[in-house]
Amino acid sequence: AQQPGTPLSDQEYWQFFMSLQTAHHASTACLLRMLYGCQNPLVRKLDEYENHGVIPEGPICSELPETPFFPDFCTFSFYRCTRKRYFIKV
């Protein structure tokens, strides 16, 4: 265990900055979604990528106990973005 106040190791720095970069990418995707909507070709491409090539249609069930049901993937994605809960899955 490292002493409090000491710098992170090279591996710890890598992990720390990778997590920041991932959240940054997720927030950028959310900004695109907010600006252009779900029908934007780039946003659709991101949604397809997240869902192995096919954007789910119809009702969406999520891992969120407080909101387990969404009418469609777009609504789910907007919810995830507005709550900054980027990595919640359907």
C-alpha positions as CSV (number, residue, x, y, z in Angstrom):
1,A,0.0,0.0,0.0
2,Q,1.2,3.5,-0.9
3,Q,1.6,6.2,1.7
4,P,-1.1,8.9,1.6
5,G,0.2,11.9,-0.4
6,T,2.7,10.0,-2.5
7,P,2.4,10.0,-6.3
8,L,0.7,7.3,-8.2
9,S,2.8,4.6,-9.8
10,D,3.0,4.4,-13.6
11,Q,0.3,1.7,-13.7
12,E,-1.9,3.7,-11.3
13,Y,-1.5,6.8,-13.5
14,W,-2.4,4.9,-16.6
15,Q,-5.6,3.5,-14.9
16,F,-6.5,6.9,-13.5
17,F,-6.2,8.7,-16.9
18,M,-7.9,5.9,-18.8
19,S,-10.9,6.2,-16.6
20,L,-11.0,10.0,-17.2
21,Q,-10.6,9.5,-20.9
22,T,-13.5,7.0,-21.0
23,A,-15.8,9.4,-19.1
24,H,-14.7,12.2,-21.4
25,H,-15.6,10.2,-24.4
26,A,-19.0,9.3,-22.9
27,S,-19.8,12.9,-22.1
28,T,-18.8,13.9,-25.6
29,A,-21.2,11.3,-27.1
30,C,-23.9,12.7,-24.8
31,L,-23.2,16.2,-25.9
32,L,-23.6,15.1,-29.6
33,R,-26.9,13.4,-28.6
34,M,-28.2,16.5,-26.9
35,L,-27.2,18.8,-29.8
36,Y,-28.3,16.6,-32.7
37,G,-30.7,14.0,-31.4
38,C,-30.9,10.3,-31.8
39,Q,-31.5,10.4,-35.6
40,N,-28.1,12.0,-36.3
41,P,-26.0,9.6,-38.4
42,L,-23.0,9.9,-36.0
43,V,-25.2,9.3,-32.9
44,R,-26.9,6.4,-34.6
45,K,-23.5,4.9,-35.4
46,L,-22.5,5.2,-31.8
47,D,-25.7,3.5,-30.7
48,E,-25.2,0.7,-33.2
49,Y,-21.7,0.2,-32.0
50,E,-22.9,0.1,-28.4
51,N,-25.4,-2.6,-29.3
52,H,-23.4,-4.8,-31.6
53,G,-24.7,-3.3,-34.8
54,V,-28.4,-3.0,-34.1
55,I,-30.2,-0.3,-32.2
56,P,-32.8,-2.0,-30.0
57,E,-36.4,-1.1,-30.9
58,G,-39.4,-0.9,-28.6
59,P,-39.3,-1.0,-24.8
60,I,-36.0,-1.1,-23.1
61,C,-35.3,-2.7,-19.7
62,S,-32.4,-1.4,-17.7
63,E,-30.3,-2.2,-14.7
64,L,-31.7,0.8,-12.9
65,P,-33.9,-0.3,-10.0
66,E,-35.5,3.2,-9.8
67,T,-36.3,3.3,-13.6
68,P,-36.3,-0.2,-15.0
69,F,-38.3,0.6,-18.2
70,F,-37.9,3.0,-21.0
71,P,-40.0,3.3,-24.2
72,D,-37.0,3.2,-26.5
73,F,-33.2,3.2,-26.6
74,C,-33.2,7.0,-27.4
75,T,-35.1,7.8,-24.2
76,F,-32.8,5.5,-22.2
77,S,-29.7,7.2,-23.6
78,F,-31.0,10.6,-22.9
79,Y,-31.8,9.6,-19.3
80,R,-28.3,8.1,-18.9
81,C,-26.7,11.3,-20.3
82,T,-28.8,13.7,-18.1
83,R,-28.0,11.7,-15.0
84,K,-24.3,11.3,-16.0
85,R,-24.7,7.6,-15.5
86,Y,-22.9,6.8,-18.7
87,F,-22.1,3.1,-18.2
88,I,-25.6,1.8,-17.2
89,K,-26.6,-1.1,-19.5
90,V,-29.9,-2.2,-20.9
